[in-house]
Amino acid sequence: MDLIEYFDIAQMPFGKSSPTSDSFSYGQLEELHALLKYTIAEKSMALVTGQAGVGKTTAVRLFIDSLPTNKYLTVYLGQDQIGSNVLRRLAVTLGITPSFHRQHTLMQISQFLDENLEQAGRTIILVADEAHLLDDRTLEDIRLLTNADFDKNSPVAVILMGQLPLRSRLKAPGHEALNQRLRVRYHLEGLTQDETSAYIKHQLKLAGAKPDLFGDDVIKQIFMAAEGILREINNLSMLAMLRAQSLSVNKIDAKLVRQILDQRELN
């Protein structure tokens, strides 16, 4: 028997696959989306930082998913941090056959953006995830893509996402031009205790679970252990449900959560 059958729920909670319309909204998410809206409108650059698991990618994805596809073309760069591969994937997404040489590929992309952007009538959004892993040359290539018409305007909007050290790195010598173009900088933090409570209850409601499956003392424990980090909240909540099933109980209590935390420490 799986968790859906055991808890008599409609779907698995605490996952990534919920539709955008079912997403949980909170203060920082709304602030970030307002800043991203400005970034796209101005075709400028934004830097979104936060520790691993805080929800950077999800937050940006929710915003991108809300944009009409007939007006915006989003290119997501997140699966590969090798600079030449990043440029080649960008070229292919734009319908360009990339050159064997990296610099030529960059020129192909720049020329395409300059010549076709206005005719296409769509704003191109370049989203570079895990940008703290990109090498210096690739970061500079991304900056060069924002130059057009003697630097009077940008043919693309750029969203860089990465962990906090990226901020310090971009302030170091050699990145002055890129750092100056970051008109928006936003650091995403973890959920507050109240937001964690609202988030867990939101997930349970979407799944069709009993609202009292997680008591307030349990939610507080999860919040403190996860330190408000969204991925950890999801992980601990799911582990709690799996533990409850293994113990043949229908309600999660503080003792059960302590067992999970103790086991994680031992592992």
N, C-alpha and C positions, 0 to 999 in steps of 0.2 A: 504494500500500500504506500503510495507516495504522499507528499505533504498536502496536496490539493484534496485528495480523498480523506486523509486523516482529519484535517481541520474543516472539511466541508466548505471549501472556498472556491471561488470562480477562477482565480488565477494566482500565480506565484507573486507575492509581494517582494519588495526590496530588490528589484532588478532594474536593468537599464532599458527595457523594451516598452515601457509605458508610452502611450501616444503623447504628443506635445500638449494636447488639450487636457490631459490628466496630470500635467506636471505640477509640482509643489512650488508655490511662489513664496518668497521671503524677502526681507528688506534689501540685502546685498544683491540678490538676483535682479531685483527691479532697478536698482541703481546702475548695475553693470549694463543691463539692457538699454537703459537710457543713454549711457555713454557710447555704446556700440552703435546705436541709431545715429548719433551725432557723427561718429567716425565714418560710417558708410555714406551719410549725406555729404560730408566734406571730402570724401575720398582721401582720407588721411590715414594715419597709423595709430594703432592702439597696442598697449602692452598689458596683458592680463597675467598676473602672477599668483602663486599660492602653493602651499605644500602639496605633496602627492596625496591624491584621494579627496581633496577638498571640493572637487566638482567643477573645475575649470572647463574641461572639455564638454561636459554636459550642459553647463550654463551657456556656453557659446553656441552649442548645437541647437539648443532650444530657441535662441534668438534667430539663428540662420533658418531654422525650419519655419519660422513665422513670416519669412520674406517671400513675396510672390516670385516664382521661378521665371516668369516672363520678363521680369525686370532685373533680376540678379543672377549671376553665374558664380557659384562658390567653388573654389579649388581648395581642397583640403590636403595639406601636406603633413602627414603625421606618422606614416608607416616606415619611413626611411630617412635617416639623417645624413646620408652621403650626398654631398652637394651636387655632384653631377646627376645623380638619380633624381633628386628633387627637381632640378631644372628640366630633365627629360619628361618627368611625369606632368609637370606644368605644361610643357609644350604639347604633349599628346592630348591633354584635357582641352586645350584650345584648338585642337585640330591641326596641329603643326607636326610635320615629320622632323624630329630632332636631329641635329647634326651630330657627327661623331665627336666633334670638339666642343667642349663645355662653353668656351667664350662665344663661339659661333651660335650655339643654341640660345645663349642669353640675348644675342643680337637679334635672332629670329623672333624671340618672344617680344622684345622691346618694339621691334618694327611692327609686329602684328597688333600690339596694343595701340600704338600710335595711329595706325592706318584704319583699323576696323572697329575701334571701340564706339565711336560716335555713330557709325553706320549700323552697328548691331543694336544699339539702343538699350544695352544691358550694362549694368555696373558689375565689374568683376571684383570679387572679394577673395583675397588670398589669405587663407588661415594656416599659419605655421604652428603646429602643435609640438610640444616637447622642444621648443626653440632653444632651451639651454643646452641641448645636445648638438646643435648645429655648429659647424666650424665657422671661423671668422669670415672666410671667403664667401660662404653661402649667405651669411647675414648681410654682407656687403652687396652681394648679387640681388638680394631681395630689396635692399634700399635703392639700388640703381633702377629697378623696375618701376619705382614711383616717380622717376624723372620724366618729364615731357614738356615740350614747348619752352625750352630754356628754363626749366624748373618752375614754370608759372602754375602748372597744375599737375595732377597725378592721374594716370590712366587706371589705377587700381586703388582699392582700399585694402589695407593690410592689418591683420590681427595676429600678433605674436603671443603665444601662450607658453609659459614655462614656470619652473620653480624659482623661488626667490633669488638665488644666486645670479640669475639672468640680469636682474636690475643692476647689481654691482658690476657685472661684466660689461654691460653697455655703457657704464660711466667711465670705464678705463680708457686710456689713450688708444686711439685707433678707431673708436666707435662714435666719435663726436657727432659726425653727420647723421648717423642713424638715430642716436639718442635725441638729437634736437628735433627730429621729425616725429617723435612719439608725443603727439598732442594729448593723448589720453593714457594715463597709467592707473591701473586699478589692481589692488591686492585683495583677493577673495579669501575670506577667513571662514572658520568653521561655524556651524549653527550654534545659536545660543541654546540654553536648556529648554526654554519655552518653544523655540523653533524645532528642536529635536522632538519634543513631545508632539507638537502639531504634525511634524513630518511622519512619525511612526503611525499616528492615528490616521493620517491621510492615506498611507500605504495600506493599512488594514481595511479601511473603508473601500478602497478601490478593489481589493481582493475579495471583499464580501465576508471578511472575518468578523468574529465577535469583537465589539469595541473594547471589552475588558480583558482581551487576551494578554495584553501587556499592562500591568498595573503601573501607577505613577512612580512607585519605588523602583520598579524594574527599569523604567525609562530613565530615571535619574542615574541609575547604575550604568546604563549603556552610554548615556551622555558623558559621564565622568571618565569612563574607560576609553571611549572613542575621542574624547576631547573635541567633540563637535564635528569631527571629520566625517563627511558624508559616506565615504566608502566604508569606513569602519563601523558606522552606525548600521549600514546595510548588512555587513558581514556578521556583526554580533547579533543582530535581530534574527537573521536567517539561522545562525547556529543555535540560537535559543529555541527556535521552532523545531529544529532537527533533534535537539536534546529532549524537548518535551515529548516528541513522538517516540523516541527510544525509551523513555521512562513511562510511556502510556499515560501521560497526564494531558489535560485539556486547557490548562492555564499556566502561564509562565510566571514564576515567582522569583524573589531576590536570591534565594538559595540556588536555584537552577543557574542563574546568571553567574553567580560566584564560582560555581563548578566549571563553567565554560572559561571564565577568566583564568582560573587556576590551571586548567588544562593547557591553555594557550601559553602560559608562562613556562610550564614544564616542557612544552614542545619547542 
